């Protein structure tokens, strides 16, 4: 996971619009095993266009594992989480935030990285 966190930190330093990076799915739950792929969530304020085009902006091939990524704007992420779908509930439960611009810009921040849904719901 350290390599993924380092990748996220590098992307954050190179992309000012990147706000947060999380893993979800089996890596987020801590149940990943041999053959598990990496499910990655990028919150990018500058994202636009369809997902397949958004993904072209990110060097996912540099990650140490096969990766499925989802790139959302903060507004899209908030709307998804507010919708209450099964995917939103699983994402809220399983997301493990690896990097946040807020934490990177404020090193004294030492608390866990929380999702906006966690901030609203406890």
N, C-alpha and C positions, 0 to 999 in steps of 0.2 A: 504494500500500500504506500510505502514511502516514495516509490518511483512515481506513483500517480499524484501524490501530493506535490512532489517537486515539479512535475509537469504542470499542474494547476498553478503553482506559484509563478512559473516561467510565463505561462499564458497571461496571467494577471499583470505581470510587469510589462508585457508587450502589448496588451490590449486594454486601454483605459475603460472601455465600455463593459468589460467583464466584471460582474459583481460578486458571483459566488459559483462554486463548483462542488458537486456532491456525487457520491456513488449511491446507488440504490439497488434493489434486487438482492441477490444472494450476498454480494459484497457488503451492501448496506446492513443486511441482517446478521452478517457474520457467519453465514452458512455455506460460503463458497467452497467448492471442492475442485478436484481435478476436472478440467474441461469447462469450468464455469467461465462465462464471458463477463466482461465488465460493463455494467450499465451506468452511464455517466449523464449527469444533468448539469448543464451550463446555463447560468442566468446571465444573459448578455443584453444590456440596455440598447445596444446598437443592432440587434438581430432584426432582419427583415427578410421577406420572401419565404418560399416554401422550405421545409426542413432539409430536403436534399441539397439545396443551395446553401443553407446556413452551415451545414456540416463541412462544406468545402473550405470554410474559413479556419478550420481547426486541424492541426497536425496530429490527428488521432493515430496515425501509423507509428508515432514515436512512443506510444504507450506500450507497456510490456505485455499486454493481453489483447485478445480480440475484444473489440469495443462496440457497443450500441450506445449512441449518444442522442440526447434530446436537448435542443437549444431553444430556450424560451426567453422572452423579454420578462422583466419583473412583473409587468401588468398581466401578461399571459399566465405566468406562474400563479399569481394571486387569483386570477379568474378560475384557473384549473382547480386550485385548492378550495376555493369557495363553492365550486360546483358540487362537491361532495360525492363524486363518482367513486366507484370501487378503486380505480387507478389512483385517484387523488388520495384516498384513505391509505392505500398501500404506500404511496410515495411519501405521505406525511409520516407514516410509521417507520418506514425503512430508510429514508434518506439519511446519509451520514455526510455532513458538510465537511469537506476537506480544506477548503480555502474560502475566505471572504475578504473582499476589499476593505471592509470596515475593520476587521482584525489586522489586516496587513498594514493599514494606515495608522492604526492606533495600537501599537505593540503592548501597551499596558492592559489591553482587553484580554482577560484570561478565562472568561467563561466559555461554556460550550457554544458552538455555532448553532443557532436555533433557526428554524424555518419561520416565516411569517405566520403560518398556521399555528405553530407551537407558541409563538408570542401571543396570539389571540386566545388560544385554548388551554394554555397552561404550560 
